[in-house]
Amino acid sequence: MGRNHVYFNSVQQTGDGGYFASGEFTSYLRGPLGDTGVLAVRFDPNGNVAWQRGFLSFDANGVPTASVHALSSIQ
């Protein structure tokens, strides 16, 4: 806990000059090897984060139950 690894597998320019990026983050709540979740981020034309969303499967206690991956995305 307290550390995150994030990387993008796909970055595409959007029609308004911004960017949409998809990739993965690692959660270490379940153990030292971590679980991988999907990360989607929208950047405005100036490179500022407009929104971001993480996707991962959790149990009733908020602990990850599986790993998921995003290797590419389309606009």
N, C-alpha and C positions, 0 to 999 in steps of 0.2 A: 504494500500500500504506500502511497506517496510518490510513486514514480509511474510514468506512462511512456510508452513507446508508440509513436504515431508515424505512419508513412502513407504517401499517396501512390496508388498504382495507376491512376488515370486522371489527367487534367485536361479539360476542354474549355475553349473560349466560348462564351455565350453570345447571343445576338446583340446584347447591350454593351459589349466590351469587357464584361466581367468574366469570371471563371467558375466552373463547377469541378470539384475534385472529389474523387472517391478513393478510399483506401482502407486501412486497418489500424486499430489501436489494440494495445494489450492491457488486460486487467489482471492484477496479481492478487485478487481477493481470495481465490480458491487455492492457490499454491504458488511456489517459486517459479514454475515454468510458465504460468500465465495462461489466459484464455484470450483468443483473438475475436474482436468485434468489428463490425463494419462502421466506417466513419464517412459521412457525406458532408461537404462544406461548400457553401456558396460565397464567393468573393465578389465585391462590387468592382467597377472599373479601376478604382484606386488601390485595390488589393486589401481592402478592409473586409473582415468577416461579416457577411450579411446575416447568415444563419449557419448552424451546424447541428447535426443529429447523429447520435451513435445508436447502433443496433446490436443487441446481444441478448441471449436467452438467460433469464434469471429464475431462481427458485423463490419461494415465499419469503425467505430471509434476505433476499437481495444479493445472493451469491451466484456468480455465473455457473451455468450448467452445461455449456457447450461452447465450441468455437465456431465462428462463421467467417467467411472471407468474401471480399469484393476485388475482383481482378481487373474489371473494366466497367465503364458506364457510357451511356449515351444521353444526349441532350433531349 
